[in-house]
Structure formats: C-alpha cells, structure tokens
C-alpha cells in the first residue's frame, strides 16, 4: 500500500549535538487510502468543498482568459451548431422533428449534449493537466474531474438563455415538465462524471486516451438522438439505443422543454446505465488513484 506523508518542521530549538530522533521536532502525518467497497467518500469531498469551488472557478477563468468574446462563446458555439444542423438536417434532409420547429427541436437536444461532451472532454484530461498539484499536496483526487464538470455547468447555464429566447421566438410556453430540468441536469452530471473519471484515471496510465476521447465523442453524438428523433428507431429496438445513457437523457430534456410526453421506461434504462457507469468509473478511479503521484 502506498503511503503519502506531509512533514511539518517545528519551530522549537533542538540541540545539534544530540542525536536526532523521529519524534523530536518533526511530527509526521501519515495519510493512507481508506478501505472498504464504497468508491466515493462524500465526507472527504465535503471537507474539501472550498478547493472544489476554487478549482471550478479557475477552470472557468482560464478557459476564457485572453479571449475577445469571453463568456459569449457559451452562446456562440451552440447557436451556430443549431443553425448548421437546421440547414443541413432540418432543411435539406427533412429530418422528423415530431411536429416542432426543427431549430428548437435540435437545440433542446444539443443543449444537454454540449454540456455532456464538454464535461467529458475536460474531465478526461483533468488529472494529467493538474499533475503539479497531484504530486505536491494531498486532497481527494476526485475533486479534479468534478471541478472540470462544474466548470462546464456554468456554460450550460449561459446557453440555457439561448433556449429561453428560442422558446419565446417560437411561442412555446414552458410547462410543468420544466421542473424536471434540474433532476435531468444532475443525471447528466452523473453520466459525464462516470465516463470522465474512468477515462481520466486510464489517461494517467495510458496516454493514448487523449487521442481516443475526441473521436469517441464524435461517434457518441451520432448514437444519441441529438439531430434526430427517437421515433425513427423501431419501438422494439429503442431499448438498445437507451443503453447509451445520453439517449434517454436527451429525449427526456426534449420532453421537459417542449412539453411532449415522457417515455419513462426509456428514461429508466438510461438512468440505470448512467449510475452503473458512475460506479464503475469511481471504482477504477479509486484503484488507480493510489498510484497517481508515481506514474503521472
């Protein structure tokens, strides 16, 4: 078992002629990994909540530092993606939008996907990017990918204002289903954090994953009903699509925002997969975490 120690030198006066002993003037604090099957110790995360806040805010500031548009990029990126998708898939390909205007239909799916993909991309490289911090001081390493996901949550909140404007433009009033956006955001965080912690831990040991993640995100988007409706999949095979946790989550966002009926069975499948992914990611992260300082 690897053991990390922080040594603090006391200010007491020591007789240099006397032989030094480990107990004189140099108290030693031994920090060892906690045992047990629980992969996440929420008490530790709560104890280091201030560090989580500062790392999250640091990530946001660094992202927009020395940029001309600053936080406007949180508006620009999803808006122009919506325009391109609307022209190509809504106008030329005539994709089914379940009776809703295609721009707001695709934006309602693009909004959670943009949040998930950015959170996955940043959290998967977060531990390697914080190598100087990891090797110098002890804190729960899970704070690092969690801060990366939290930084993307700020972008999601800003982009949500674009959605509000689109709903006003197309005359779509928010319904009771909008109250479920909050729980869906939490479910998106769980899915992103599960995949992000898994890949961030593997990325420390195998740097190939930095090249795999961008390609994986592109393929993942086409396996998620962002630009198309779930209804184009035969009903008997929709359960297979929902094994992708973001498939049911994106469709649930559309139901909450646009007021269409919820498919609770599809949501339940995707939610279950998201929790399993989070558990697996946390277990792998905890096992490799003990060797981060040695191999990073």
Order of alpha helices (4+ residues) and beta strands (2+ residues): beta-beta-alpha-alpha-alpha-alpha-alpha-alpha-alpha-alpha-alpha-alpha-alpha-alpha-alpha
